[in-house]
């Protein structure tokens, strides 16, 4: 649909926000967009939405910053970006979980004017926990890397059914990609630790750890303790700065005592320290086992993480049961002694309370988690 009338009021909308049934918007069931010609610096409404269930109205507003002729095109895509190859899990570390319900295609078809644009959202339907933390993001904005890039934005909150918005000013990057979305601000740890393990053989302890990502990581300090309270430094391993690739580290030390706690202290280049979880390493194989498992976040939406500490290498079964006792998911892991984070995708599960059963030859632990949508 192409509106050639350049008057901002050439399109108006009188339908109620989020009325039932949802109405008063331009819906595309294919690849079509709503095009508008502009030649003023006023705000132009693009009342886009979707009649494909679940029906939504998610308008976009564009304000050209010069009165020269331009043509802008907008389409709301009413499905998970993952479906179209825009992986929500691949995102800049400053972003939290990218909105899974929909995304916007916004493009400047012709012209050269910078523009302001606003994306509108419903805090209840779009699971917005905090408007002040909401940001705009763009897929592949500065490729490489190809990921959801944090592009900031100014928030105007709204309480459902009134829509709130996020505004981006002085925008000119319509060439790399046309895919935009919303995501909360993340407060990422400088290092996302996937595992920290240790084993003892012939009184030599081998420590190994793996990171999923690092931000401004200068180095790791290795520390040990006899009681788990008072730690002393025993070594240092250099970090990898800022990276989204997995990195593997190791450290070896002679060990004379039967039981010793070890931990990592991660240091940024600006000197800030981050103390990571400690593990217990035993050179006495007959020592009693101590297992610890926690779930995070809880409630969870798309993914939950099992925080697991194991005193020995373990074959571990993780089973998910719904409230009527049906097995809905199962995973098998082989984990070394030490600390691990195991991510489980639950985006296909219905909203409910689930029991998570962890079973090995030596223990059976049941945890409970809420899945929300």
Order of alpha helices (4+ residues) and beta strands (2+ residues): beta-beta-beta-beta-beta-beta-beta-beta-beta-beta-beta-beta-beta-beta-beta-beta-beta-beta-beta-beta-beta-beta-beta-beta-beta-beta-beta-beta-beta-beta
